[in-house]
Amino acid sequence: MPKKTRASRPRTVAARVRGQQAVKLRMAGATLGDIAKQLGFKSDAGAYKSVMRELEATAHDTTEGTEAVRQLELKRLDQMQFPLWASVLSGDIPATTTALRIQERRAALLGLDAPKQLEARVRIDVISWNQALRDFLHIYREYHGAAPEAPIVMERIDKLAEDRFAGAT
């Protein structure tokens, strides 16, 4: 008879199920006190520990699962490339092209390629910025209009706004 592992013990399975229920309740917005009462934990701390244990176990399971799939895919790529290799060495262009595609996929799975440069563009609503500048100028004039340097500052800000936002209303 096979030896029972710790993971298959009824108490551990029950704890795992209760932990999953605790996570679901927490995600739904339940407090630790609510979770403790509903699931029969002795304290809020017990509910907290259960939630954290389950989140860690889920993260571990996911990581292991992802790595297992990655290794399986790498073995499949090896199996695809192996029969092509003699043709690649003999100069067969279609076989070489296919082998390169397999190698590109392997490099992507293993993260060997340099990160791809992405150009991020941010849309700036010019009209909103123009209005914000006008609001700022109005407030500045209201509070500092009598200051000796105020006319020079306001003139320079007005000129800047005209240059930067010409045509935007």
N, C-alpha and C positions, 0 to 999 in steps of 0.2 A: 504494500500500500504506500503510495507516495506521501512523503512528509508534507504536512500543511505548512505553508509559508505564513509569515506574520501577516502579510497583506490579505490572506484568505480567511483569517480567523473571524468568526462572527462578530466579536466585539469591535474589531478594527473596521470591518465593513459597516457596521452600524454607526461607528464614530465618523466614518467617511460620509455616510449618507446624511447624518445630522450636521456635519460640517457644510455639506453642499446646501442643505436647507438654510443654514445660518447665513451663508453667502447670499443666497437668493433673497432672504429677508433683508439683509443689509443693503443689497442693491436696490431693493424696493423702498428703502428709506427708513427701515425699522431701526430703533436705537438698540444699543447693546443690552439695555435693561429689558426691552420688549423681547428681544431674541432669547435672552436667558430665561424669561418667564415662559415663553411659548414652547421652547425646546427642552426645558428642564435642566438648564445649567445651574450650578450652585450660586454663581455670581456673574456680574457683568464681565469680569476678567476671564471667566471660563468661556463665555460666548466670544470674547475678543480673541482668545487663544485658538479657539476652534476655527473661527473665520480665517485667521492668519495662517494656521496650519493647512487649511484647505486651499487657500490661495497659493501657498508655496508648493504644495503637492501638485496642484494643477499646472503651475509654471514648470515644475520639474517634468511632469508627464508630457507636456507639450514640447519641451526641449528635447527629451528623449525621442519622442515620436518624429519630430522634425529631422533629427539627425539620422534616424533609421531610414526615413524616406530618402534623404540625401544619399546615404550609402547605397541604397537599392538603385537609385537613379545612376549613380556613378558606375555600378557594376553593369547596368544595362548599356551605358555608353561604351564601356570596355568591350562588351560583347559585340556591339555594332562595329566598333573600330577594328577589332582583331582580324576579321576576314578581309577587310579593305587594305590592310597594311602592305601586303605583297604587291598589290596593284599600285599603291601610292609610290612605293620604292621603284617600281618599273616606269614611273612617269605618266600613268594613266590620269588624265586631267579630271574627268568626272569623279573618280575615286578620291583624288586629292581634294577636290571641292567638298565632297561629302565628309571626308576626314576632318577638314578644317571646320566645318559646321559642327561636328561632334566635339572638337576641341574647344570651340567657342562656348558651347553649352556647358562643358566640363568647367571651364574657367568661370563662367557665370555662377554655377552651383557652388564653387569653392571660393568665390569672391576674389579671384586672382587679378581681375582687370582693375585698372585705375578707375576711380569714380568718374562717372560721366559728368561733364560740365552742363549744368542746367542754367538757363538764363531766366531769371525771375523778373517779371515785370509787375509793377504795382501801378494800378490806375489811380491817379490823383484827380480828384474832382476839382478842377481849376476854379470853377465858380464858387464852390464852398470855401476854398482857400482865399479867394479874392474877398468874399464877404467877411471872412474872419479877420483879414487885414483891415478892412474898413471898420469893423467893430472895434478892433484894437486901437486904431487911430482916433476914433470917436472918444473912447475912454481916456486915451492919453491926453487929448485936447481938453477934455472935461476936467481932468485933475492937474495937468501940468501946463495949461495954456498960458498962465501968467509967468512961468519960469523964463529967465532970459534966454536960455538955449532952446526953448520950445519951438520957435519958428524955424530954426535951422534943422532940428531933428525931424519935425513934421514935413518940411520940404524934402528932405532926403528920403524919408519913408514914402512919401507920395511919388517921388521920382522912381524909386525902386519898384513900387507897385505898378506904375505905368509901364516900365520897361519889361517887367516879368509877366504881367498879365494883360498886355495890350490885346484888345479885341475880345477879351472875356468879360462878360457882364453878369 
